[in-house]
């Protein structure tokens, strides 16, 4: 669906995107991760035909991005990280305006708007002024706006930024729904764990360069190979540490009744530890991979060149 | 077959504009000013009736005066309508959303302009009843009003395009507003002062001097030259402006000042529209023309700011204010 080849964008001496190459298969969700200022927005703006690359090429559904921008705009739905709304329009008028801007005939617009409002759970706000919506609703409305022309590829620049947890979950659910509708999605974030839940592929970018581009499973496995396990027990911490030491692991008390233990191994090794703890009658409450694993991977891969 | 439908930008602009309370206020103020001027002039005339008599020239005099004031009002309303057309969208962070639709830069610029012109035409139509007063006194033909309206339209288009050009040139609406008004002020007043100054230091006859051509930039001069029947009244009312007006007696030029004015305005409009469109077109066929490294660098900084979330503060502010 999307092929990016040696894409570069420089402004004078400053290189925002440096020889970026990646592929996104049809129907997949590609997570675009990187620290702030890594070049995610610039890349997305190039793909959305809002910026001309200095060199390199990109194709969406076989069409070259710079050669036929009008055709690309029909194929792509773009949601910027920061966007505004026309405060003097109502929700349905807002969507009608963008549908008309995409050249959708008037007769079809009402049906499309009805469906999109339904999908975004905004039907009850149809008559409300756009300005009166909450941030989460505006985000969903903007997502609906990207979909008015039924694009095959969605480019979403940090769609969940600034949202409260509930609104984040709602956006995630909508994205899953869109995936099931066969849309290809590129979504950016600077939080890797957030993306691994819904993406099939992840590309990690730093200082304009692609550091890793791989299926999520591979990234997760990579994090599994050297991770930190979090073991919570009711009491008998010292005994647990001793037991683990006998098995060759070094555990430390992280806080309260939680132990943290660096771990290298696969899932059967994990199972072995759990069995041993239970057999020794340790009051085990939970045994899990530390949430910071993916973050650690992210920190390791992106060495903090961009601040 | 392509059916004729209202361009979305045009439709949206009309809807938004007529929805806000500003529109009725502007129309009321506009008509109020025109009405007060007419009644004031009539009142002064009536006061002097004892000495001068109520001559048949009252109608044409009121008409001429009204047309001048209307032209000045249009000159001052138009930049306000267009000087924020593009950078207003950028400030509101809606411009990218607009650009990634199928609307071309040409369509965006032209329809923003048409939306403003539509509003000016509404003001002109709303002023027709005030012009109706002139018919109480007679002496003015319908075709005279038609000619004047052509000058209005040309002026509104020119000033509208100047506003749009400034709004693509400057990042902030306030700056483009100020610059547009300065340009308009120069065309309305500056050209006259400059023409008078040049005439003062030159020895050529006025009609062939550069002073005359500078004065042709002025829409008031164009207006003065387009009156066929009321020319004499101008001597009394706007004597100063007659500086550049060709009257039948001194018409030894091939074209009348209004024709020069229209031609100059046409060139200005085409030139500024082209630059505006080129500036807006991010990746289209004109993008190679805008190889300004400086501007691109600014864009880079903007992108960087976006990426690093520096603008989050703005969003939050917006939110809290709403």
Interface residues (C-beta under 8 A of the other chain):
Chain A: X11 X12 X14 X16 X36 X37 X38 X39 X40 X41 X42 X45 X48 X49 X50 X51 X52 X65 X66 X69 X70 X73 X74 X76 X78 X80 X81 X82 X83 X84 X85 X86 X87 X88 X89 X93 X97 X98 X100 X101 X102 X103 X106 X131 X132 X135 X142 X145 X149 X161 X162
Chain B: X5 X8 X9 X11 X12 X15 X16 X19 X20 X92 X93 X94 X96 X97 X98 X99 X100 X101 X102 X103 X104 X282 X283 X284 X287 X293 X296 X297 X299 X300 X303 X304 X306 X307 X308 X309 X311 X312 X314 X315 X316 X318 X319 X322
